[in-house]
Amino acid sequence: MKIAVLFATISSAAAFVPGSSNAFGRTTAVNAAAQDFLEAEPYWSQADVPVNVFKNKAPFTGKVVSTKRIVGPKATGETCHIIIDHKGDFPYWEGQSWGVIPPGTREKDGKPHSVRLYSIASSRYGDGMDGQTGSLCVRRATYWCPELQADDPAKKGICSNFLCDTKPGDEITMTGPAGKVMLMPEEDPKTDLIMVATGTGIAPYRGFIRRLFMEDTPAAKAYEGQAWLFLGVANSDALLYDDEWQEAKAKGGDKFRLDYALSREQTNKKGGKMYIQDKVGEYADEIFTKLDNGAHIYFCGLKGMMPGIQDMLKEVCAEKGIEYDEWLKGLKKAKQWHVEVY
C-alpha cells in the first residue's frame, strides 16, 4: 500500500531446510527453529524500533525475488505482491513502511523522482520466515482517459507501475523503515485488535496476522486477544490474501475473525452498496464494547474511507448518548486509535 508522505544490524542466523513454493512464487523455508531471532528484549518492547536507517541520500538497494498478480480477472485494477530480498540488512517491524525511489528523472525538471512510501506487507521475518526478505502490496495506478477511451500512459503512476513491472533480479532503491503509528501493541497479550482496510491498505495487517497466527513467535505464543479484520474491496476477484486469512482462521480459531465488504456484490441494511463503514457499522455495539475494554482500532487505505467511517461512528455515538469528539479524544490519548491513509 502506498501512503503519502534500525536498530543496529541484527544477526539473522537460524537453521532452515528447503520447503515448497507458496502462493507468491517464493520457496517458503521450513523453519528448524522458532521465529524468535529478530525480537526486542522483552519481545513487546518498542524502545528500539528501527526508523529511517536508510535515507534519500544514502538509500538501500534491494533485489526483487518475485512479482505476482494476486487478483482475479474481474478485479477493478491490478494488484501485485512483490517480495524483496534485503539479505537481513534492512530490519523493520510490522506496521512500518518502506520508501521506494523509482528510477529515472522527472520530465518537468530533470530531477530524480521523489520517494514513495508503501506499507510493508509481511512480518519482520518475511515470506520465507528467515528474516531475509520483505514484501509490498501494490496496486498499479492508471488513468482512464474518456476522450481516448483507453489508459493514458502519460498519466500513469510512476512508482506503482515500476514496481508492478519488476522481474526477479531487478534492483529497487529504498529508504526507511518509516513510521510508528501502525505498530502492534504486544505488552498486554489480551489486547483485541480491530483492523479496517480498503484495498492495498491490507498490507500492514498481513504482517500482524502472520506474526500472530502463522509464525512461531513469542507474540503468537502469548496472544490471548482477538484480531478482527475488516476488508473492503469491489468484488470477490479483488479480495487480497484470502487463502492466508482462511489459514489464520483455521489456526487461530476464535482469536481471528474476518469480515468482507464487497461493494459490487453485497448490499447494506438500507439496500445500497456495502462499503467498509457499513460492514463495520453492523457490529457497532460489539466494537464499542471492545474499545471500552482497551482494544486498538486501525484504519488503512484510501483517505476517502475515513469520512464514511467517521460519519458512521458519530451516528453510533449519538445513538448511545456519547459525545463523539470527547470519545475520539480519549481513544487517541490512550493510543488506541491508529490511522494511515493516502
Long-range contacts (C-beta under 8 A, 24 or more apart in sequence): 1-118, 1-119, 1-121, 1-137, 1-138, 1-199, 1-200, 1-201, 1-202, 1-203, 1-204, 1-300, 1-301, 1-342, 2-116, 2-117, 2-118, 2-119, 2-138, 2-159, 2-160, 2-200, 2-342, 3-97, 3-117, 3-118, 3-119, 3-340, 3-341, 3-342, 4-117, 4-342, 5-99, 5-115, 5-116, 5-117, 5-178, 6-50, 6-51, 6-53, 6-90, 6-91, 6-92, 6-177, 7-48, 7-49, 7-50, 7-91, 9-88, 9-89, 9-91, 10-37, 10-38, 10-88, 10-91, 10-131, 11-37, 11-88, 12-37, 12-38, 12-88, 12-130, 12-131, 12-132, 13-37, 14-130, 14-131, 16-128, 16-129, 16-130, 22-127, 23-68, 23-70, 23-243, 24-66, 24-68, 24-70, 24-81, 24-83, 24-127, 24-135, 25-65, 25-66, 25-68, 25-83, 26-65, 26-66, 26-83, 26-127, 26-128, 26-133, 27-128, 28-127, 28-128, 28-129, 29-128, 29-129, 29-130, 31-129, 31-130, 31-216, 34-216, 34-217, 35-123, 35-125, 35-129, 35-215, 35-216, 35-217, 36-216, 36-217, 36-218, 37-131, 38-91, 38-124, 38-125, 38-131, 39-217, 39-218, 43-186, 43-217, 43-218, 43-219, 44-185, 44-186, 44-187, 44-219, 45-187, 46-180, 46-183, 49-93, 49-96, 49-180, 49-183, 50-91, 50-92, 50-93, 50-96, 50-177, 51-96, 51-176, 51-177, 51-178, 51-179, 51-180, 52-175, 52-176, 52-177, 52-178, 53-90, 53-91, 53-176, 53-177, 54-90, 54-174, 54-175, 54-176, 55-175, 56-99, 56-101, 56-115, 56-175, 59-99, 59-101, 59-173, 59-174, 59-175, 60-86, 60-89, 60-90, 60-173, 60-174, 60-175, 61-171, 61-172, 61-173, 61-174, 62-86, 62-90, 62-134, 62-171, 62-172, 62-174, 63-169, 63-170, 63-171, 63-172, 64-166, 64-167, 64-168, 64-169, 64-170, 64-171, 64-172, 65-133, 65-168, 66-168, 67-163, 67-164, 67-165, 67-166, 67-167, 67-168, 70-137, 70-240, 70-241, 71-237, 71-238, 71-239, 71-240, 72-236, 72-237, 72-238, 73-237, 74-235, 74-236, 74-237, 74-238, 75-233, 75-234, 75-235, 75-237, 75-238, 76-233, 76-234, 76-235, 76-238, 77-139, 77-140, 77-142, 77-238, 78-139, 78-140, 78-164, 79-137, 79-138, 79-139, 79-140, 79-199, 79-200, 79-238, 79-240, 80-137, 80-138, 80-139, 80-140, 80-163, 80-164, 81-121, 81-135, 81-136, 81-137, 82-135, 82-136, 82-137, 82-138, 82-163, 82-164, 82-166, 83-122, 83-126, 83-127, 83-133, 83-134, 83-135, 84-133, 84-134, 84-135, 84-136, 84-172, 84-174, 85-132, 85-133, 86-132, 86-133, 86-134, 87-132, 88-131, 88-132, 90-134, 90-174, 90-176, 90-177, 91-124, 91-131, 91-177, 92-120, 92-124, 92-134, 92-176, 92-177, 93-124, 93-177, 93-183, 94-120, 94-123, 94-124, 94-183, 94-184, 94-204, 94-207, 94-208, 94-211, 95-119, 95-120, 95-179, 95-180, 95-181, 95-182, 95-183, 95-184, 95-204, 95-207, 95-208, 96-120, 96-176, 96-177, 96-178, 96-179, 96-180, 96-182, 96-183, 97-176, 97-177, 97-178, 97-179, 98-134, 98-136, 98-174, 98-175, 98-176, 98-177, 98-178, 99-174, 99-175, 99-176, 99-178, 100-136, 100-159, 100-162, 100-163, 100-172, 100-173, 100-174, 100-175, 101-173, 101-174, 101-175, 102-158, 102-159, 102-162, 102-163, 103-162, 103-173, 104-158, 113-158, 113-159, 115-175, 116-159, 116-160, 117-176, 117-178, 117-179, 118-163, 118-203, 119-182, 119-200, 119-201, 119-203, 119-204, 119-300, 119-340, 120-177, 120-203, 120-204, 120-207, 121-202, 121-203, 121-204, 121-206, 121-207, 122-206, 122-207, 122-210, 123-207, 123-208, 123-210, 123-211, 123-215, 123-217, 124-207, 124-211, 125-210, 125-211, 125-215, 125-217, 129-215, 135-206, 136-163, 136-203, 137-200, 137-202, 137-203, 137-206, 137-240, 138-163, 138-164, 138-200, 139-199, 139-200, 140-164, 179-340, 181-338, 181-339, 181-340, 182-298, 182-300, 182-338, 182-340, 184-208, 184-211, 184-219, 184-296, 185-296, 185-335, 186-219, 186-222, 188-294, 189-219, 189-222, 189-223, 189-224, 189-225, 190-224, 190-225, 191-225, 191-294, 191-295, 191-296, 192-225, 192-226, 192-227, 192-228, 192-290, 192-293, 192-294, 192-295, 192-296, 193-225, 193-226, 193-227, 193-228, 193-295, 193-296, 193-298, 194-228, 194-230, 194-287, 194-290, 194-291, 194-295, 194-296, 194-297, 194-298, 195-227, 195-228, 195-229, 195-230, 195-297, 195-298, 195-300, 196-230, 196-276, 196-280, 196-297, 196-298, 196-299, 196-300, 196-301, 196-305, 196-309, 197-229, 197-230, 197-231, 197-232, 197-276, 197-299, 197-300, 197-301, 198-231, 198-232, 198-233, 198-276, 198-300, 198-301, 198-302, 198-305, 199-232, 199-233, 199-238, 199-240, 199-301, 199-302, 200-240, 200-301, 201-299, 201-300, 201-301, 201-302, 201-305, 201-340, 201-341, 202-231, 202-240, 202-241, 202-300, 202-301, 203-300, 204-298, 204-300, 204-340, 205-229, 205-298, 205-300, 206-241, 206-244, 209-244, 209-245, 209-248, 209-256, 210-244, 212-248, 212-252, 212-255, 212-256, 213-247, 213-248, 213-251, 213-252, 213-255, 213-256, 214-244, 214-247, 214-248, 214-251, 223-255, 224-255, 225-255, 225-295, 226-254, 226-255, 226-256, 226-257, 227-252, 227-255, 227-256, 227-257, 228-256, 228-257, 228-258, 228-259, 229-256, 229-257, 229-258, 229-259, 230-259, 230-260, 230-261, 230-276, 230-279, 230-280, 231-258, 231-259, 231-260, 231-261, 231-276, 232-260, 232-261, 232-262, 232-263, 232-275, 232-276, 232-279, 232-301, 232-305, 233-260, 233-261, 233-262, 233-263, 234-262, 234-263, 234-264, 235-262, 235-263, 235-264, 235-265, 236-262, 236-265, 259-283, 275-308, 276-301, 276-305, 276-308, 276-309, 277-305, 277-308, 277-309, 277-311, 277-312, 278-312, 280-309, 280-312, 281-312, 281-315, 281-316, 284-312, 284-316, 288-316, 288-320, 291-331, 291-336, 294-334, 294-336, 295-336, 296-335, 296-336, 296-337, 296-338, 297-331, 297-336, 297-337, 297-338, 298-338, 298-339, 298-340, 299-338, 299-339, 299-340, 299-341, 300-339, 300-340, 300-341, 301-341, 301-342, 302-341, 302-342, 303-341, 303-342, 305-341, 306-339, 306-341
